[in-house]
């Protein structure tokens, strides 16, 4: 049980990380050119109307005081009020979190379903044609930009073959999954390429380890050696790599949601940036940051569980 001591003090170590992210986000958002009040009211707005909007949302206050208000709202479980949507940011985010959560979840599952078989084929046929083919495909997958890959999938599967919807999210659960097929595949193809290269290398190393050699010497079949000793030991670095790539995965959802018109947090963030909706940008960024920190924490727990030799 002493191996899990980090579970109690690790959240305290993550608080400075979230604080630093909040400061950086606050500063970068204020560096976006343009006045939120003028963007909201239009080019013909009078100076009096602009001043009234700035006063209403606290935009006329000094930056340090605006940041203090932001922290005060977070302490009370709030994120301020949106200048564009005229509602609380937290309520707005909660209405958009489901599509993004589903997109990330389905993308990760698809990535694992693609990476594990390809890595297994490549590792067990090291140096052969199958191994070279998997390595070439994974290298190509890393090089494809998500927005280009999304457009290619739309053109082929939606426009030409008419198999999947071009955009939207759907209504019932099955319809939502059907709408998320291409967006999830877009992210999964890029993410699985990274996971495949890492998992293949770990499997090749595990196949040559002393544990695998000893198991073969005891007469254990090669298939059992692979599934009992090789695969579990190979998953540890891949899980850590997946956790590290969560930030990239979240960034990918922003692009993919915009291409496929999915009403999630990524699309909300893009619209908030263009409309200079500071509170929404800060709120979405903090939710993304908390999700990234939480997933990395869960990856640490899984890593310690899979490998008792690791202590955090």
N, C-alpha and C positions, 0 to 999 in steps of 0.2 A: 504493500500500500504506500510505502515511502516514495515509490516511483511517481506517484500522482500528487506529490506535494505542490508542484508548480501550479496545479489547478487553483489553489487558494491565493497565491501571490501574483500569478501572471496577469489577472485583470487589472491589478493596481499598476503594473508596469505598462499596460496599454493605455492608461488614461493620459499620460503625457503625449502619446502618439496622436490620440484624438484631439487633444488641445492644439497641438501643432498644426494638424490638418485644418482645424477650424480657423486658425489665424491666417494660414496661407490662403485658404478659400476666400475668407473675408477680404483680404488685400487684393487678390487677383480679380475678384468680381468688381470691386470698386475701380479697377484699372480699365475696365471695358469702356471704350469711348461712348459718349451719349448720356443724356439725362433721362432717367426713368419717367419722370413726370412729363417731359416733353414728348417722349415716345408714346406714352399713354394717351395724352390729349391731342397729339397731332401737331402739324407744323403751324396751324393757325391759332394755337392756344395763346391766350393773353398772359402777360407776366403775372397778373394777379391770380389767375387760375393755376398756373404752374407753382407759384409760391404756396397756394393753399394745399395742393397735393403733396408738395414736399414737406409741409408742416404736418399734414395728416399722417404720413408714413414715417415721420422722423428723419427724413432725408436732409433736413436743414441743420441737424445736430452735428457736432464734431465727430470725426471718425471713431475716436476712442469711446465716446459715449454710445454711438451706434453699436459698436462691438460689445460693450457692456450690456446693452439691452438684448443683444442676440444671446449672450451667455445666460442672462437672467431668464429669457424665454425657455432656453434649453433646460435650465434647472427646474422649471415648472412644467416640463413635458410639452412645451410649445415651440413653434418655430417661426412665429410672427404671422403676418397676414400678407397674402399675395396682392400686388398692385394690379395685376392683370385679371385674375379670376375673382378677386374680392372675397376670398374665403381664407380660412386658416390654412397655412401651408401643410400642417400635419394631416388634416382631413383630406387635402388635395393629394398628398403623397399616398395616403392609404387607399385612395380610389385607383391609383395607377400602379400599385406595387404588385398586384397579382399577375398581370401579363409579363412583367419583367422577371418575377420569380419563376414563373412557369417556363419562360424562355431559357433562363439560366439552367434550371433543373433538367429540362429535356436535352439541352445542349451538352451538359456534362454526361448524362446517361449515354447519349449517342457517341460522344467522344470515347468513353470507356468501351462501348460495344465495338467501336472501330479499332481502337488502339490495341486492346488485349489480343484479339485473334491475329492481327498483322504482326505484332511483336513476337507472338509465339511462333508463327510460321517462319519469321526471319531468324529468330534465335536458334531454333531447332534445325534450320537448314543454313547455318552460317557459311558464307562464302559461295553459296550456290545461286542459281538464277533467281529463285524466289526471294532470297535475302537482298540481292542487288535491286530487284524490282521494288520491294517495300521501301528500301532506303531512298530510291529515286523519287517514288511517289510522296514520301514524307517530306523530302526536301522541297519538292514542288508545292506541297500544301503550305509550307511555311512562307513561301514567297508570294502567294496569291493574296492581294488586299481583300478584306472582307466585303467592301462595297462592290468591287468588280465581280467577285465570286457570287454575290447575291444577285446582281443583274444577269449574270450568265445562267444561273439556276432559274430565274424568272423567265428568261427568254426560252429556255429549253423545256422545262417542266410545266410552265403555266401557259405561255403563249403558243408554243408549237404543239405540245402533247396534251395540253389542257387537263392535266392531272391534279394540280394543286391551285388554290386561289392565289391571285397576285398580291393581295394586301388584305389588311383587316385582322380581326382577332376572333370573330365568331361569337356564338351565344351559349350553347350548351357545351359540356365538357368535351365530347367527342369532336364537335365542330371547332372548338378552340385548339385541340391537338392537331387537327387537320390543317388549320391555318398556320400553326407553328412549325409545321414539317420543314418547309424550306428555310425559314429563318434559323431554326435550330440546326439544320444541316449545314448552313453557311458557317456558323460559329464552330460546329463540331469538326468540320473538315480541317479548319486551321488549327484548332486546339489538339485534335487527335494526332496531327503531324508531329507536334512537339512531344506529346506523350509517347508516341510510338518510338521515336528515336531514343528517349530516355529509358523506356521500359525494355527495349531490345538490348541496349547496352548492359542494363542491370541483369537481364536474363542470361546473356552470354557469360558474364562474370560469375553468376551463380551456378551455371552449368559446369564451370571449371573449378568450383570451390571444393574444399576438403570434405564438406558435408555431403555434397552430391557424390563425390568419389567414394566415400565410405558407404553410402547407401547402395551404390552399385556393387561394391565389393561384398555386401551382405546378400546379394542376389535379388535385390529389389528391382522390379521392372522399370524401364526408362520412363514410362508414362506416370507411374506413381512417384518416382523421384522428382519429376518435373512439377506435378501438382501439389505434392506435400512439402517439398523443400525449396525448389527453385522459385516458383511463382510467389509464395508468401514473402520470401526475402527480397524479391525484386520490387514488390509493391511499395516498400517504404520510401525510397527516393522519388518514386513516381507520384506518390501522394503529396509529398512536400513540394514537388514541382507544380502539381495541380493547384495547390494552395497559393503558391507564389504567382501563378498565372491568373488568379482570380481578378486582380486589378485589370489585366489585359482583357479578360472575359467580360467584365463590366463595361470597359470601353468599347468592346465589340458590340455589346447590346445597344449602345447609344447609336452607333452607325446603322446597325441592322434594323432597329425599330424605325429609324427614319426612312430607310429604303422601302420597308414592307408596310409602313403606316400602321404600326402596332401602337395602340394607345397606352404605352408603358412609361416608366420613369425616364428612359432615354429620350423619347420624343418630348416629354415634358421639359427635360433639361435643355434641349436644343431651343425650344420655343421660348423658354424663360431667358436664355442668354440673348436671343435676338430682341426680346422686348425689354431687356434690362430689368427683369424682375429679380432683384437681389435676393429677397427672402426665399424664393423658390429655388434658386441656384444653390444658395447656402444649405437649404434643407435637404435637397436631393444629394448634394455632395456629402453631407454628414451621414445620410442613410447609407450611401455607397461605402463610405469609410468604415462605418460600424459593421456593415456586412463583411467587408474584407478582413477586418480585424477578427471578427467572430469565426470566420471560416478558417483563418490561419490558426486560431486557438484550437478549433476542433481537429485540424490536421495534426497538431502536436499531440493531442490526446490519442488519436488513432495510431500515430507513429509509435508512441510508447507502448500501446497495447499490442501492436504487431511484433515489436522487437523489444523484449525485456532488457536488453543490454544498453538501450538508450536511456539516458537520464537528462532531464531538462530542469 
